[in-house]
């Protein structure tokens, strides 16, 4: 039998002075109220009430137990009220993690708009290119760009970021500009292990998908490192537009192989469970889905 319910029946019986009144309050039979009280006494191994035909009296142990139960039930009611208020007016802390370059360039303005709309929510954001453990590290939400690892997390697709192939003007001046994806075999290629299979880039050639084998001096999971290395002229980079767009707009990198479509990376929100999701987390995910509905990183390219 549910201990909290039995405690509530006990407290109501004492406050109303009769089992019949408690039975009416909870919509229970007199026999069920008596069963709750007997079960409570049996589990505690102590007598709580003395029942006569005229009145209900507390034993010494019953008086102490009544005071503690009344406080516990009051605390539970207050906790329930606070939880419902949080659902009615979104407030409190949300912890999320996202890739560094994506977070700095594209997530920051989105979160600023979100916090302006919901000023009672506080965001704790960790930018990292590693795959954080949501449950183990206490994150409510993770944003991922590219391939998703196998996990029990719930994934919601928020948008996409086109893939670009780029190189610094100085590199192209020294080594020439590839005219076809197959030409990449003769070039120094920098590949992102976080978004592509190492050594494999993909393009659409003659209406069909083609995987191109590439090689080069750098493999990294850091978008920022790959882009900076490309700007330094180390080689050709194949990565998401959100990471390359600013360098392209500034003339530091030049898009190549633009006639060969190279697809796009999905942007996902990952979270632990749809069950009992807080209102503030649901609002954030919906907001990000709306914000990233347009392909990310296409402006200025």
C-alpha positions as CSV (number, residue, x, y, z in Angstrom):
1,X,0.0,0.0,0.0
2,X,1.3,3.5,-0.9
3,X,3.0,4.9,2.2
4,X,2.4,8.6,1.2
5,X,-1.4,7.9,0.7
6,X,-1.5,6.1,4.1
7,X,0.2,9.1,5.7
8,X,-2.3,11.5,4.1
9,X,-5.2,9.4,5.4
10,X,-3.7,9.3,8.9
11,X,-3.2,13.1,9.0
12,X,-6.7,13.9,7.6
13,X,-8.2,11.5,10.1
14,X,-6.5,13.3,13.0
15,X,-7.3,16.8,11.7
16,X,-10.9,15.9,11.1
17,X,-11.2,13.9,14.3
18,X,-12.9,10.9,12.6
19,X,-12.3,8.2,10.1
20,X,-15.6,8.9,8.4
21,X,-14.6,12.5,7.6
22,X,-11.3,11.3,6.1
23,X,-13.2,8.7,4.1
24,X,-15.5,11.4,2.6
25,X,-12.5,13.6,1.9
26,X,-10.6,11.0,-0.1
27,X,-13.7,9.2,-1.6
28,X,-12.8,6.0,0.2
29,X,-14.9,3.6,2.2
30,X,-14.7,3.5,6.0
31,X,-13.1,0.0,5.7
32,X,-10.4,1.3,3.3
33,X,-9.5,4.1,5.6
34,X,-9.1,1.6,8.5
35,X,-7.0,-0.6,6.3
36,X,-4.7,2.3,5.5
37,X,-4.2,3.1,9.2
38,X,-3.7,-0.6,10.2
39,X,-1.2,-1.0,7.4
40,X,0.7,2.1,8.6
41,X,0.8,0.9,12.2
42,X,1.9,-2.6,11.1
43,X,4.7,-1.3,8.9
44,X,5.9,1.0,11.8
45,X,5.4,-1.6,14.5
46,X,3.8,0.9,16.8
47,X,0.3,2.0,17.8
48,X,-0.6,5.5,16.5
49,X,-4.3,5.9,17.3
50,X,-6.7,4.9,20.0
51,X,-10.2,4.5,18.7
52,X,-13.3,4.6,20.8
53,X,-17.0,4.9,19.9
54,X,-16.9,8.6,20.7
55,X,-13.5,9.9,19.8
56,X,-10.1,9.4,18.1
57,X,-7.0,9.9,20.2
58,X,-3.3,9.9,19.4
59,X,-0.8,7.8,21.3
60,X,2.5,9.4,22.3
61,X,4.2,7.9,19.2
62,X,1.2,9.0,17.2
63,X,1.5,12.6,18.2
64,X,5.2,12.7,17.1
65,X,4.4,10.9,13.9
66,X,1.5,13.2,13.1
67,X,3.7,16.3,13.4
68,X,6.3,14.9,11.1
69,X,3.8,13.5,8.6
70,X,2.0,16.9,8.4
71,X,5.3,18.6,7.6
72,X,6.3,16.0,5.0
73,X,2.9,16.3,3.2
74,X,3.2,20.1,3.3
75,X,6.6,19.9,1.7
76,X,5.4,17.5,-1.0
77,X,2.5,19.8,-1.8
78,X,4.9,22.8,-2.0
79,X,7.3,20.8,-4.3
80,X,4.4,19.9,-6.6
81,X,3.3,23.5,-6.7
82,X,6.8,24.7,-7.6
83,X,7.1,22.0,-10.3
84,X,3.8,23.1,-11.9
85,X,4.8,26.7,-11.8
86,X,8.0,25.9,-13.6
87,X,6.0,24.3,-16.3
88,X,3.6,27.3,-16.5
89,X,6.4,29.9,-16.6
90,X,9.7,28.5,-18.0
91,X,12.5,29.4,-15.6
92,X,15.6,27.9,-14.2
93,X,18.8,26.3,-15.6
94,X,19.4,24.4,-18.8
95,X,22.8,22.9,-19.6
96,X,23.8,22.3,-23.2
97,X,26.9,21.5,-25.2
98,X,27.8,22.2,-28.8
99,X,30.8,22.1,-31.2
100,X,33.1,25.1,-30.8
101,X,33.0,26.7,-34.2
102,X,29.3,26.1,-34.6
103,X,28.6,27.5,-31.1
104,X,30.7,30.6,-31.5
105,X,29.5,31.6,-34.9
106,X,25.9,30.5,-35.2
107,X,24.6,29.3,-31.8
108,X,25.4,32.5,-29.9
109,X,23.0,34.8,-31.8
110,X,20.2,32.1,-31.5
111,X,20.7,31.8,-27.8
112,X,20.7,35.5,-27.4
113,X,17.3,35.7,-29.1
114,X,16.0,32.8,-27.0
115,X,17.1,34.4,-23.7
116,X,15.5,37.7,-24.7
117,X,12.2,35.9,-25.2
118,X,12.5,33.8,-22.0
119,X,14.4,36.0,-19.5
120,X,13.9,33.7,-16.5
121,X,15.8,30.8,-18.1
122,X,19.5,30.6,-17.5
123,X,21.8,28.7,-20.0
124,X,25.0,27.0,-19.1
125,X,26.8,26.3,-22.4
126,X,29.9,24.3,-22.9
127,X,31.5,24.4,-26.3
128,X,33.6,21.4,-27.1
129,X,34.3,19.2,-30.2
130,X,34.2,16.0,-28.1
131,X,31.1,14.0,-27.6
132,X,30.0,14.8,-24.1
133,X,28.2,12.3,-21.9
134,X,24.8,13.9,-21.3
135,X,23.7,11.7,-18.4
136,X,27.1,11.5,-16.8
137,X,28.0,15.2,-17.1
138,X,24.5,16.6,-16.3
139,X,23.7,18.1,-19.7
140,X,20.1,18.6,-20.8
141,X,20.9,19.0,-24.5
142,X,23.7,18.4,-27.0
143,X,23.9,19.8,-30.5
144,X,25.7,17.6,-33.0
145,X,26.8,18.4,-36.6
146,X,27.4,15.4,-38.8
147,X,27.5,11.7,-38.0
148,X,25.8,10.6,-34.8
149,X,27.3,8.0,-32.6
150,X,25.2,5.0,-31.7
151,X,23.4,5.8,-28.5
152,X,20.1,5.6,-26.6
153,X,19.7,9.4,-26.9
154,X,16.7,10.9,-28.6
155,X,17.7,12.8,-31.8
156,X,15.7,15.6,-33.4
157,X,16.9,17.1,-36.7
158,X,17.1,20.8,-36.5
159,X,18.6,21.8,-39.9
160,X,21.5,21.3,-42.2
161,X,24.8,22.9,-43.2
162,X,26.1,22.4,-46.8
163,X,29.5,20.9,-47.3
164,X,32.2,23.0,-49.0
165,X,35.6,22.2,-50.5
166,X,38.0,25.1,-50.0
167,X,41.6,26.1,-50.1
168,X,43.7,29.2,-49.5
169,X,44.6,31.3,-52.6
170,X,48.3,30.7,-51.9
171,X,47.8,26.9,-51.9
172,X,46.0,27.0,-55.2
173,X,48.6,29.2,-56.7
174,X,51.3,26.7,-55.8
175,X,49.5,23.4,-56.5
176,X,46.8,24.3,-59.0
177,X,43.0,24.2,-58.7
178,X,41.3,20.8,-58.9
179,X,38.7,20.7,-61.8
180,X,37.2,17.4,-60.9
181,X,36.9,15.4,-57.6
182,X,39.2,12.8,-59.0
183,X,42.0,15.4,-59.1
184,X,42.0,15.5,-55.3
185,X,44.1,12.4,-55.2
186,X,47.1,14.5,-56.3
187,X,46.5,17.1,-53.5
188,X,47.2,17.6,-49.8
189,X,43.8,17.1,-48.2
190,X,42.9,18.0,-44.6
191,X,40.1,15.9,-43.2
192,X,37.7,16.3,-40.3
193,X,37.3,13.0,-38.5
194,X,34.3,14.5,-36.6
195,X,32.2,14.9,-39.7
196,X,33.5,12.6,-42.4
197,X,35.0,9.1,-42.6
198,X,38.8,9.7,-42.5
199,X,40.2,9.6,-46.1
200,X,36.8,9.7,-47.8
201,X,35.0,12.7,-49.3
202,X,31.8,12.5,-51.3
203,X,30.5,14.3,-54.3
204,X,27.8,13.9,-56.9
205,X,29.3,13.1,-60.3
206,X,27.3,12.6,-63.5
207,X,24.1,12.4,-61.4
208,X,25.3,9.8,-58.9
209,X,27.1,9.8,-55.6
210,X,30.9,9.1,-55.7
211,X,33.2,8.6,-52.8
212,X,36.7,10.0,-53.4
213,X,39.8,8.7,-51.6
214,X,42.0,11.5,-50.3
215,X,45.2,11.8,-48.3
216,X,47.1,14.5,-46.6
217,X,49.2,15.7,-43.7
218,X,46.4,16.5,-41.1
219,X,43.5,14.6,-39.6
220,X,41.6,16.3,-36.7
221,X,38.2,16.4,-35.0
222,X,38.6,20.2,-34.6
223,X,36.8,22.3,-37.2
224,X,38.7,25.3,-36.1
225,X,42.1,23.6,-36.5
226,X,41.3,22.3,-39.9
227,X,40.1,25.7,-41.1
228,X,43.1,27.5,-39.7
229,X,45.4,25.0,-41.3
230,X,43.7,25.5,-44.7
231,X,44.0,29.3,-44.3
232,X,47.7,28.8,-43.7
233,X,48.0,27.0,-47.0
234,X,48.6,23.5,-45.6
235,X,46.0,21.9,-47.9
236,X,42.4,21.6,-49.1
237,X,39.7,21.3,-46.5
238,X,36.3,19.7,-46.9
239,X,33.9,20.8,-44.2
240,X,30.6,22.3,-43.2
241,X,29.7,25.8,-44.5
242,X,29.1,27.1,-41.0
243,X,32.8,26.6,-40.3
244,X,34.1,28.0,-43.6
245,X,31.7,30.8,-44.5
246,X,33.5,33.6,-42.7
247,X,36.9,32.7,-44.2
248,X,35.3,32.5,-47.7
249,X,33.6,35.8,-47.2
250,X,37.0,37.4,-46.1
251,X,38.8,35.9,-49.1
252,X,41.0,33.7,-46.9
253,X,39.6,30.6,-48.5
254,X,38.3,30.0,-52.0
255,X,35.5,27.4,-52.7
256,X,36.5,24.8,-55.3
257,X,34.6,22.0,-57.1
258,X,31.5,24.1,-56.8
259,X,30.0,22.3,-59.9
260,X,29.9,19.0,-57.9
261,X,27.3,18.9,-55.2
262,X,28.7,17.5,-51.9
263,X,25.6,17.2,-49.8
264,X,25.0,18.6,-46.4
265,X,25.6,17.7,-42.7
266,X,22.6,17.3,-40.5
267,X,22.4,19.4,-37.3
268,X,20.7,17.4,-34.5
269,X,19.5,18.1,-31.0
270,X,20.2,15.1,-28.7
271,X,18.5,14.7,-25.3
272,X,17.8,11.9,-22.9
273,X,14.1,11.2,-23.1
274,X,10.8,12.5,-24.4
275,X,9.1,11.5,-21.1
276,X,8.7,14.2,-18.5
277,X,10.6,16.8,-20.7
278,X,10.6,20.2,-19.0
279,X,8.8,23.0,-20.7
280,X,11.9,25.1,-20.9
281,X,13.9,22.3,-22.7
282,X,11.0,21.7,-25.2
283,X,10.8,25.5,-25.9
284,X,14.6,25.6,-26.5
285,X,14.5,22.7,-29.0
286,X,11.5,24.1,-30.8
287,X,13.2,27.5,-31.0
288,X,16.4,26.1,-32.4
289,X,14.5,24.1,-35.0
290,X,12.8,27.2,-36.2
291,X,16.1,29.3,-36.1
292,X,18.1,26.7,-38.1
293,X,15.3,25.9,-40.6
294,X,17.4,27.7,-43.3
295,X,20.7,25.9,-44.2
296,X,23.4,27.1,-41.9
297,X,26.4,29.0,-43.2
298,X,25.1,29.9,-46.6
299,X,25.2,33.6,-46.2
300,X,28.2,35.2,-47.7
301,X,29.3,32.1,-49.6
